Structures are given as structure tokens and as C-alpha cells.
């Protein structure tokens, strides 16, 4: 389809012939960008028709902001406005980092912001894939300046992406230490961005990251237990007539 459209749109840049993975794909797309602004669009997501207009207009008139995005929700929550995520990332550098860490599980809309390309290019981890690599990009942006959330526009997220699959824990594991600290690489990256913060701010961020890793570890354990139950225990219970 993209090649068919390319005949009518000479400026079309073709993607790699095969899927090279989320982080390398992001790096590839950014390397092709020759524009002042950049935004990443996932294959199963939908943007409102005014998304680009309202966010670019905001950035044009507010040069101190690094990025701007619209409220976001999952496709099943489009009509449930109380489920729409609409937080911004503002305040001091420490406040922005802490806000993002406290809201990281709901930070999809931040990752899909309209971002000033020049600031995004300063991120040095492009192409590296680890659990929370998208959060690392969000955090890098937030460390450089505030991120706006407009009242208008909407990002509708698909619900069957890789991040919603139980296999995400295992497929994103790169180091043995991630067996006990699932967000080890993201945590390390975050702490590297606290050099200019006070000891109290660094300590608070450290404990937020510790809690994040413990929460993820609990989720991994429950996921593994569920897999073992459904694969081995449940069939036996069904065979014995103890489970339908």
C-alpha cells in the first residue's frame, strides 16, 4: 500500500522490507526525518483529524515546551471520557521526572507526542531494546523541558500490541539481573538523568524505581503462575471432572 501511494507522493520514505523491531523502527524513522517536528504512529493506533494541527500550533507559540500531545485512551474507552488520560509533564526537572515515573503505566500519549526533532535526536539509546525503552525516550524528553497536553484532539490506542502481551516480560529481557529487577536498564538510564538533582530528589526517584521493579516482578510471577496453571494443572482438573 505504501509503495502504491508512493507513486502519487514522491516524498514517501519506504520502511524496511521486514519488521526490525520497535526500537530499531523508531530509530529508522527518526533518521529519515527532515522536519522540525516528529511523531511516532503505531500501526494499530488512530489519531483525530485535528491532532497534528492543535499540537503543532501549540509548539509554534510556546517555544519553551519540548513536546505536545492530546488526551489518549484505549479503543474500548473512546466513549468513556473519565478514562481518557490527560496529564501534562511540567514544573522543574525533578518534578517532571517524578511525574513521569508516577504515571509511566499511563504514559502512552507522551510517547506519541509531537516532539521537537532537534531535542529528540539528542537521545543516545536509539536502536537499543529493553523493557521500558519507550519510557526512556519519554524521560529523556521530559528531562529537557515540559510536555504539554492539549484539551483538543485524541489518540486512540489499539489493545493488542506487544506491550499488552504476557510474553513482553520474557521477550524484552536482555540481562540476567532483569530476572529480579525487570526494569534494570530503564532504572539505570533514569538515574543517569538525575546528576543535576538534589540528594533528596535522587533518593525519591530511587525509591520510585525500586517500587516499579517490585510491582513488575510481582506481575511476572503471577503471569508465570497463570501459564503453568493453564498448561499443566487445569487440564488435570478438567480430566478429573473437578473443573469445566
URJOFEN-V875396 format. One record per backbone hydrogen bond with DSSP energy under -1.0 kcal/mol. NH is the residue of the N-H (numbers start at 1). CO is the residue of the C=O. E is the energy in kcal/mol with one decimal. If there is no record, write none. Layout:
# URJOFEN-V875396
NH_CO_E + NH_CO_E
This chain:
# URJOFEN-V875396
5_1_-2.5 + 6_2_-1.6 + 8_5_-1.5 + 9_5_-1.7 + 12_9_-2.2 + 25_21_-2.5 + 26_22_-2.2 + 27_23_-2.3 + 28_24_-2.6 + 29_25_-2.5 + 30_26_-2.4 + 31_27_-2.3 + 32_28_-1.1 + 38_115_-2.6 + 45_42_-1.5 + 46_156_-2.6 + 48_154_-2.2 + 51_48_-1.8 + 54_50_-2.5 + 55_51_-1.8 + 56_52_-2.6 + 57_53_-2.2 + 58_54_-1.4 + 59_55_-2.1 + 60_56_-2.4 + 61_57_-1.2 + 65_62_-1.9 + 66_146_-2.3 + 67_146_-1.0 + 68_114_-2.1 + 69_148_-1.9 + 72_85_-1.7 + 73_155_-2.1 + 75_157_-2.1 + 77_74_-2.4 + 80_77_-1.4 + 83_80_-2.5 + 84_81_-1.3 + 85_72_-3.1 + 89_147_-2.6 + 96_92_-2.6 + 97_93_-2.3 + 98_94_-2.7 + 99_95_-2.3 + 100_96_-2.2 + 101_97_-2.4 + 102_98_-2.4 + 103_99_-1.2 + 106_103_-1.8 + 107_104_-1.5 + 111_107_-1.6 + 112_108_-1.5 + 113_110_-1.5 + 114_68_-3.2 + 115_38_-3.1 + 116_66_-2.3 + 117_36_-2.2 + 120_116_-1.9 + 121_117_-2.3 + 123_120_-1.7 + 128_125_-2.1 + 133_130_-1.9 + 136_132_-2.0 + 137_133_-1.6 + 138_134_-2.2 + 139_135_-3.1 + 140_136_-2.3 + 141_137_-2.2 + 142_138_-2.8 + 143_139_-2.2 + 144_141_-1.2 + 147_89_-3.0 + 148_67_-2.5 + 150_69_-2.9 + 155_71_-2.2 + 156_46_-3.3 + 157_73_-3.2 + 164_161_-1.5 + 165_162_-1.6 + 168_165_-1.7 + 171_167_-2.8 + 172_168_-1.6 + 173_170_-1.0 + 178_175_-1.3 + 179_176_-2.1 + 180_177_-1.4 + 181_177_-2.3 + 184_181_-1.9 + 187_183_-3.0 + 188_184_-2.6 + 189_185_-2.3 + 190_186_-2.5 + 191_187_-2.5 + 192_188_-1.5 + 193_190_-1.5 + 194_191_-1.5 + 197_194_-1.8 + 202_198_-2.7 + 203_199_-2.5 + 204_200_-2.1 + 205_201_-2.2 + 206_202_-2.4 + 207_203_-2.0 + 208_204_-1.8 + 209_205_-2.3 + 210_206_-2.1 + 211_207_-2.2 + 212_208_-2.1 + 213_209_-2.2 + 214_210_-2.2 + 215_211_-2.5 + 216_212_-2.1 + 217_213_-2.4 + 218_214_-2.2 + 219_215_-1.9 + 220_216_-2.4 + 221_217_-2.3 + 222_218_-2.3 + 223_219_-2.3 + 224_220_-2.6 + 225_221_-2.5 + 226_222_-2.2 + 227_223_-2.1 + 228_224_-2.5 + 229_225_-2.6 + 230_226_-2.6 + 231_227_-2.0 + 232_228_-2.6 + 233_228_-1.2 + 234_229_-3.5 + 237_233_-2.1 + 238_234_-2.6 + 239_235_-2.4 + 240_236_-2.1 + 241_238_-1.2 + 242_237_-2.6 + 243_237_-1.1
